[in-house]
């Protein structure tokens, strides 16, 4: 099943700014650690190593389980804070999944040389209430209110301009947050955020039928058919891999069903993350099974849907099944080889112990309508080859000071820095204006070019939901 990456995307947090200003304390010279300790509901878990000029904190923030009843049960939500200066702009960042425990900076944070408050999405462990009431507490409004409460609490320290950002599911989250709390931040920069307005009526399959070259599409379809025709051979490799890693398949039903869904999804996953030039590496039908297995490991592991691989992403699949929507399976050319037709849908990946309520058909149209009629200071970035951009957010007659860009040939890791120079400079200037900063001759390309000493390299396992999906 297509899984959005929770950005921290392949690019959002890879590099740093050109210049690093000296670190400033809290207001009136107060040390930032002391200022954090004074914020109600906030616990400083630790202060970790950070590049020169920055301080990096792991935090816990006490949130209501149900924001409609703020005096009721609570849970601890995990945050991190990359602090530079209380007078600098601050970026509220979420991947839509787990929070990174490394001091990485999103692209907007680099552009404004600001502070970054990163938030773990509710129900991603350990930020999960116990006992859990999924249908009541895991909604886009509850999550947006988590972000609202946090931003309001941190504004007592960081009184400058605020921006919100995220990629993929995090970009969706940033958009929903702005819809429900339009006055909280001065600008919102969602990256590669899908907008599945009416589920299951969508444009994904039409997009997938035409993306890239006919030759590349044909080679991908050929290896998928070959894999399903050799499922006993590849299934033996999957079984050995599962035994070595301790994988089980209770949620989807069997290793064979997991393998079939992974083969279906490999086409989507290829276009999500691979450049079209990678078509040259697609094995020919009849290639040695070990070579075919190795290719799928790079694109969509045939054991992706084991219980252990799914466990960390159940909150995403739950939300896709009840509010977010999801693409239909792109598998018409494989139907004669399928043993489990119709299984490639979000509910398949949610354990039976979690009840799925009826799908909320009003949630996404509400967000889409708001963006078109009332959205302000929104800057959307997409990749033209990314299947998740098949249904992007669209600006309308009521969208003010808002923009949308497509990276030509870009995938699910598209950034402002990858845009043509003029557009990259234009988008960079817009973000700096929203942050209350003077215009700069540099574009996002310049901001991405140099990493200050001490910033870690990009950690895909830590920052992305997982390699092949949302």
C-alpha positions as MATLAB code, in Angstrom:
seq = 'XXXXXXXXXXXXXXXXXXXXXXXXXXXXXXXXXXXXXXXXXXXXXXXXXXXXXXXXXXXXXXXXXXXXXXXXXXXXXXXXXXXXXXXXXXXXXXXXXXXXXXXXXXXXXXXXXXXXXXXXXXXXXXXXXXXXXXXXXXXXXXXXXXXXXXXXXXXXXXXXXXXXXXXXXXXXXXXXXXXXXXXXXXXXXXXXXXXXXXXXXXXXXXXXXXXXXXXXXXXXXXXXXXXXXXXXXXXXXXXXXXXXXXXXXXXXXXXXXXXXXXXXXXXXXXXXXXXXXXXXXXXXXXXXXXXXXXXXXXXXXXXXXXXXXXXXXXXXXXXXXXXXXXXXXXXXXXXXXXXXXXXXXXXXXXXXXXXXXXXXXXXXXXXXXXXXXXXXXXXXXXXXXXXXXXXXXXXXXXXXXXXXXXXXXXXXXXXXXXXXXXXXXXXXXXXXXXXXXXXXXXXXXXXXXXXXXXXXXXXXXXXXXXXXXX';
ca = [
       0.000    0.000    0.000;
       1.323    3.409   -0.922;
       2.677    5.032    2.193;
       3.463    8.733    2.321;
       6.926    9.560    3.507;
       6.852   11.813    6.465;
       9.247   14.312    5.221;
      11.860   15.116    6.708;
      11.868   14.100    3.134;
      14.832   13.050    1.225;
      15.710   16.653    1.075;
      13.939   18.755    3.545;
      16.582   18.226    6.183;
      19.756   17.443    4.384;
      21.756   20.608    4.561;
      22.269   23.807    6.488;
      22.616   27.527    5.945;
      25.554   29.462    4.680;
      26.036   31.552    7.790;
      25.309   30.770   11.417;
      24.665   33.624   13.809;
      25.810   33.316   17.417;
      23.334   31.719   19.763;
      21.249   34.032   21.898;
      19.538   33.212   25.134;
      15.928   33.735   26.094;
      14.451   37.148   26.783;
      16.334   39.434   29.162;
      19.386   37.227   28.952;
      17.632   34.210   30.459;
      19.204   30.903   29.473;
      17.010   29.014   27.006;
      17.045   25.880   29.184;
      15.623   27.878   32.091;
      13.026   29.463   29.818;
      11.922   26.031   28.579;
      11.685   24.730   32.131;
       9.195   27.497   32.889;
       6.779   26.611   30.057;
       3.654   24.944   31.488;
       3.148   21.279   30.492;
       6.669   21.099   29.010;
       9.409   18.762   30.263;
      13.022   18.995   29.114;
      14.085   15.369   28.683;
      17.662   16.103   27.651;
      19.946   18.567   25.946;
      21.944   16.843   23.223;
      24.944   17.767   21.129;
      24.325   20.458   18.531;
      26.368   22.356   15.956;
      28.103   25.522   17.081;
      25.645   28.390   17.481;
      22.716   26.064   18.209;
      21.295   24.107   21.122;
      19.235   20.961   20.709;
      16.669   19.658   23.196;
      14.492   16.573   23.470;
      11.183   17.516   25.050;
       7.845   16.131   26.199;
       4.683   18.207   26.084;
       1.544   17.177   27.952;
      -1.462   17.219   25.628;
      -5.146   16.479   26.198;
      -6.080   13.132   24.718;
      -9.289   14.781   23.502;
      -9.005   18.529   22.939;
     -12.779   18.837   23.213;
     -12.301   17.932   26.890;
      -9.027   19.623   27.900;
      -9.532   18.753   31.543;
      -9.654   15.023   30.843;
      -6.957   12.422   30.232;
      -3.574   13.467   28.892;
      -0.626   11.952   27.055;
       2.992   12.929   26.507;
       3.849   14.130   23.005;
       7.497   13.988   21.944;
       9.126   17.137   20.547;
      12.598   18.305   19.688;
      13.786   21.896   19.588;
      16.694   23.248   17.598;
      17.332   26.633   19.204;
      19.351   29.429   17.670;
      17.984   32.761   18.876;
      14.692   33.776   20.482;
      14.517   36.785   18.167;
      14.884   34.661   15.004;
      11.898   33.219   13.109;
      10.689   29.812   14.267;
       9.536   26.954   12.063;
       6.973   24.421   13.287;
       7.881   21.178   11.548;
       6.245   17.767   11.477;
       6.887   14.716    9.357;
       3.380   13.456   10.074;
       5.081   10.443   11.684;
       7.772   10.095   14.342;
      10.013   12.970   15.315;
      13.690   13.019   14.366;
      16.087   12.887   17.320;
      18.882   14.538   15.321;
      19.328   18.306   14.872;
      18.390   18.372   11.194;
      16.872   21.474    9.612;
      14.014   21.658    7.126;
      14.499   23.739    4.002;
      12.400   26.667    5.323;
      14.425   26.622    8.562;
      17.605   26.936    6.530;
      16.148   29.728    4.400;
      15.214   31.859    7.430;
      18.151   30.680    9.593;
      15.672   30.104   12.371;
      14.722   27.906   15.256;
      12.853   24.662   14.589;
      10.232   23.029   16.800;
       9.685   19.467   15.553;
       6.646   17.504   16.673;
       5.759   13.836   16.688;
       2.302   13.112   15.312;
      -0.128   11.713   17.868;
      -0.484    7.911   17.992;
       3.025    7.355   16.643;
       4.839    5.735   19.526;
       5.731    6.824   22.098;
       3.274    9.727   21.581;
       0.210    7.514   22.002;
      -2.506    7.728   24.668;
      -3.178    4.609   26.699;
      -5.765    3.250   26.502;
      -6.177    4.342   22.886;
      -9.523    5.393   21.428;
      -8.608    5.654   17.764;
     -11.934    6.797   16.341;
     -12.358    9.612   18.851;
      -8.792   10.814   19.255;
      -6.906   10.191   15.984;
      -8.357   12.823   13.663;
      -6.832   15.624   11.631;
      -8.493   18.193   13.925;
      -7.074   16.632   17.093;
      -3.580   16.608   15.547;
      -3.921   20.197   14.336;
      -4.929   21.222   17.836;
      -1.837   19.485   19.226;
       0.254   21.737   16.977;
      -1.771   24.808   17.913;
      -1.314   24.214   21.643;
       2.411   23.682   21.187;
       2.944   26.781   19.055;
       1.000   28.937   21.491;
       3.068   27.620   24.385;
       6.393   28.254   22.617;
       5.378   31.729   21.483;
       5.961   32.797   25.080;
       9.668   32.331   24.296;
       9.875   32.769   20.523;
       8.044   36.013   19.827;
       9.177   36.464   16.220;
       7.419   35.301   13.076;
       6.361   31.650   12.791;
       6.175   29.362    9.783;
       4.780   25.839    9.461;
       6.143   23.145    7.179;
       6.313   19.441    6.517;
       6.542   17.068    3.599;
       4.174   14.416    2.311;
       1.972   13.470    5.272;
       3.741   16.260    7.135;
       2.810   18.667    4.330;
      -0.796   17.566    4.635;
      -0.564   18.091    8.395;
       0.838   21.620    7.951;
      -2.044   22.457    5.585;
      -4.706   21.087    7.933;
      -3.161   22.969   10.852;
      -3.402   26.228    8.898;
      -6.992   25.510    7.935;
      -8.135   25.028   11.538;
      -5.878   27.738   13.039;
      -5.293   30.243   10.221;
      -3.859   32.943   12.488;
      -1.203   30.860   14.222;
       1.618   31.249   11.698;
       2.711   33.781    9.088;
       3.305   31.282    6.302;
       2.880   27.579    5.495;
       5.173   25.625    3.178;
       3.829   22.109    2.422;
       5.999   19.820    0.307;
       4.617   17.039   -1.949;
       1.292   17.017   -0.087;
      -1.457   14.958   -1.789;
      -5.029   16.201   -1.768;
      -7.409   13.268   -2.173;
     -10.587   15.341   -2.227;
     -13.086   12.656   -3.204;
     -12.107    9.103   -2.297;
     -11.977    6.751   -4.199;
     -12.515    8.915   -7.315;
      -8.976    9.926   -8.177;
      -6.420   10.672  -10.866;
      -3.590    8.464   -9.669;
      -4.043    5.636  -12.160;
      -4.357    8.031  -15.071;
      -1.112    9.651  -13.923;
       0.665    6.303  -13.532;
      -0.427    5.220  -16.997;
       1.370    8.207  -18.544;
       4.316    9.094  -16.296;
       7.793    8.798  -17.796;
       8.583    7.088  -21.084;
       6.596    4.200  -22.611;
       9.750    2.073  -22.530;
      10.263    2.609  -18.803;
       6.630    1.894  -17.989;
       6.770   -1.281  -20.062;
       9.895   -2.567  -18.334;
       8.351   -2.011  -14.895;
       5.145   -3.811  -15.829;
       7.129   -6.676  -17.330;
       9.151   -7.321  -14.154;
       5.973   -7.141  -12.065;
       4.297   -9.802  -14.194;
       7.460  -11.890  -14.140;
       7.599  -11.693  -10.336;
       4.001  -12.836   -9.936;
       4.540  -15.692  -12.378;
       7.571  -16.758  -10.295;
       6.001  -16.174   -6.900;
       7.026  -19.612   -5.619;
      10.666  -18.873   -6.436;
      10.594  -15.355   -5.001;
       8.358  -16.504   -2.162;
      11.080  -18.887   -1.041;
      13.513  -15.957   -0.826;
      10.920  -13.904    1.047;
      10.320  -16.792    3.457;
      14.038  -17.124    4.164;
      14.351  -13.380    4.712;
      11.326  -13.394    7.031;
      12.722  -16.279    9.071;
      16.059  -14.501    9.449;
      14.432  -11.243   10.563;
      11.592  -12.716   12.607;
       8.830  -11.368   10.369;
       5.223  -12.514   10.686;
       2.195  -11.689    8.503;
      -0.875  -11.805   10.734;
      -2.241   -8.389    9.741;
      -2.265   -8.894    5.956;
      -2.978  -12.614    6.262;
       0.028  -14.367    4.748;
       3.507  -13.946    3.322;
       2.105  -14.667   -0.130;
      -0.458  -11.851    0.147;
       2.243   -9.487    1.401;
       4.423  -10.374   -1.585;
       1.609   -9.821   -4.059;
       0.759   -6.377   -2.676;
       4.424   -5.378   -2.678;
       4.743   -6.374   -6.334;
       1.682   -4.268   -7.190;
       3.010   -1.272   -5.279;
       6.511   -1.450   -6.751;
       5.384    0.467   -9.837;
       4.066    3.365   -7.716;
       7.117    3.219   -5.445;
       9.499    3.395   -8.385;
       8.053    6.671   -9.631;
       7.757    7.997   -6.098;
      11.477    7.837   -5.376;
      13.530    6.762   -8.387;
      14.718    8.946  -11.258;
      13.604    7.753  -14.661;
      17.239    6.953  -15.440;
      16.932    4.094  -12.925;
      14.858    2.231  -15.519;
      18.172    0.983  -16.853;
      18.518   -1.149  -13.697;
      15.155   -2.942  -14.019;
      15.863   -6.681  -14.495;
      14.664   -8.403  -17.616;
      11.948  -11.048  -17.173;
      13.617  -14.366  -16.457;
      16.613  -12.780  -14.718;
      18.035  -14.788  -11.780;
      15.675  -14.690   -8.806;
      18.414  -13.193   -6.626;
      18.719  -10.253   -9.021;
      14.966   -9.716   -9.097;
      14.828   -9.892   -5.285;
      17.668   -7.353   -5.006;
      15.871   -4.941   -7.335;
      12.675   -5.125   -5.315;
      14.704   -4.513   -2.148;
      15.782   -1.191   -3.656;
      12.296   -0.213   -4.801;
       9.695   -2.006   -2.661;
      10.786   -4.865   -0.442;
       8.722   -7.992   -0.986;
       8.405   -8.243    2.813;
       7.284   -4.639    3.251;
       3.933   -5.724    4.660;
       5.119   -7.926    7.493;
       3.625   -7.157   10.899;
       6.951   -5.787   12.074;
       7.331   -3.456    9.082;
       3.743   -2.249    9.339;
       3.664   -1.727   13.095;
       5.147    1.769   13.136;
       2.816    3.017   10.411;
      -0.585    1.758   11.563;
      -1.691    5.315   12.541;
      -1.098    6.435    8.955;
      -3.010    3.515    7.442;
      -5.824    4.105    9.917;
      -6.111    7.764    8.908;
      -5.932    6.873    5.202;
      -8.800    4.446    5.751;
     -11.036    6.839    7.680;
     -10.206   10.447    6.616;
      -7.242   11.031    4.286;
      -8.189    8.714    1.461;
      -5.707    6.822   -0.702;
      -4.998    5.932   -4.334;
      -6.693    2.911   -5.815;
      -4.378    0.052   -6.699;
      -2.749    0.342  -10.114;
      -3.049   -3.307  -11.100;
      -5.417   -3.777  -14.053;
      -2.616   -5.264  -16.190;
      -1.872   -7.789  -13.422;
      -5.431   -8.962  -12.694;
      -5.025  -12.382  -14.328;
      -2.132  -13.128  -11.944;
      -3.657  -11.859   -8.682;
      -4.769  -14.173   -5.890;
      -5.971  -11.374   -3.591;
      -7.701   -8.759   -5.774;
      -8.878   -5.738   -3.809;
      -6.500   -6.328   -0.898;
      -4.259   -3.354   -1.718;
      -6.169   -0.764    0.333;
      -5.458    0.898    3.711;
      -7.765   -1.215    5.849;
      -5.719   -4.305    4.984;
      -2.781   -2.862    6.941;
      -4.670   -2.042   10.135;
      -4.742   -4.850   12.737;
      -8.137   -6.377   13.461;
      -7.837   -5.099   17.044;
      -8.281   -1.514   15.772;
     -11.859   -0.807   14.724;
     -12.293    1.205   11.526;
     -15.248    3.619   11.615;
     -17.125    4.696    8.507;
     -15.054    6.861    6.147;
     -15.430   10.615    6.718;
     -16.311   11.950    3.266;
     -16.435   15.583    4.461;
     -12.939   15.982    5.900;
     -10.865   16.380    2.723;
     -13.415   18.432    0.712;
     -13.501   20.860    3.646;
      -9.708   21.316    3.528;
      -9.704   21.656   -0.269;
     -12.508   24.239   -0.194;
     -10.697   26.292    2.458;
      -7.442   26.350    0.466;
      -9.267   27.550   -2.655;
     -11.476   30.134   -0.965;
      -9.670   31.352    2.154;
      -6.105   30.029    2.110;
      -3.422   32.649    2.735;
       0.383   32.570    2.694;
       0.582   29.011    1.341;
       3.494   27.772   -0.789;
       3.107   24.255   -2.198;
       6.001   22.328   -3.782;
       5.506   19.196   -5.932;
       7.520   16.933   -8.230;
       6.150   16.374  -11.732;
       7.018   12.637  -11.696;
       5.733   12.005   -8.172;
       2.502    9.972   -8.184;
       1.416   11.694   -4.965;
       1.249   14.928   -6.964;
      -1.412   13.477   -9.253;
      -3.963   15.182   -7.003;
      -2.258   18.295   -5.649;
      -3.714   21.148   -3.684;
      -5.058   23.780   -6.057;
      -5.257   27.502   -5.442;
      -8.555   29.241   -6.166;
     -10.217   32.617   -6.398;
      -9.966   33.138   -2.659;
      -6.330   32.057   -2.205;
      -4.274   35.102   -1.225;
      -0.492   35.525   -1.410;
      -0.220   31.811   -2.198;
       1.875   29.860   -4.710;
       2.406   26.410   -6.195;
       5.541   25.049   -7.865;
       6.404   21.818   -9.699;
       9.959   20.500   -9.986;
      10.340   19.211  -13.549;
      11.095   15.489  -13.385;
      11.041   15.703   -9.601;
       9.889   12.891   -7.335;
       8.649   12.697   -3.744;
      11.834   14.361   -2.535;
      11.299   17.602   -4.451;
      12.420   20.876   -2.879;
      12.560   24.570   -3.641;
      16.284   24.264   -4.288;
      15.517   21.969   -7.248;
      13.316   24.513   -9.011;
      14.658   26.616  -11.901;
      16.820   29.437  -10.575;
      14.233   32.173  -11.053;
      11.481   30.203   -9.327;
      13.792   29.082   -6.518;
      14.758   32.704   -5.875;
      11.126   33.804   -6.014;
       9.975   31.141   -3.531;
      12.907   31.864   -1.224;
      12.092   35.582   -1.230;
       8.458   34.814   -0.395;
       9.386   32.668    2.601;
      11.809   35.295    3.898;
       9.145   37.983    3.495;
       6.660   35.932    5.483;
       9.318   35.512    8.166;
       9.813   39.279    8.364;
      13.329   39.104    6.942;
      14.918   41.359    4.328;
      15.247   40.197    0.770;
      18.360   38.178    0.036;
      20.228   37.740   -3.256;
      20.545   34.040   -2.418;
      18.035   31.431   -3.481;
      17.217   28.143   -1.792;
      19.970   26.616   -3.945;
      22.526   28.699   -2.050;
      21.026   27.835    1.314;
      21.236   24.139    0.461;
      24.811   24.325   -0.759;
      26.701   24.535    2.512;
      26.224   22.604    5.720;
      27.619   24.284    8.845;
      30.053   22.132   10.760;
      28.362   19.732   13.142;
      25.077   19.160   11.356;
      24.559   15.429   10.745;
      24.010   13.977    7.336;
      20.532   12.988    6.270;
      19.324    9.842    8.015;
      16.618    8.263    5.876;
      15.610    5.738    8.522;
      15.140    8.444   11.107;
      13.517   11.119    9.018;
      11.304    9.299    6.579;
       8.256    7.276    7.372;
       9.943    4.616    5.354;
      11.765    4.512    2.083;
       9.063    3.639   -0.405;
       5.978    5.317    0.919;
       4.059    8.353    2.224;
];
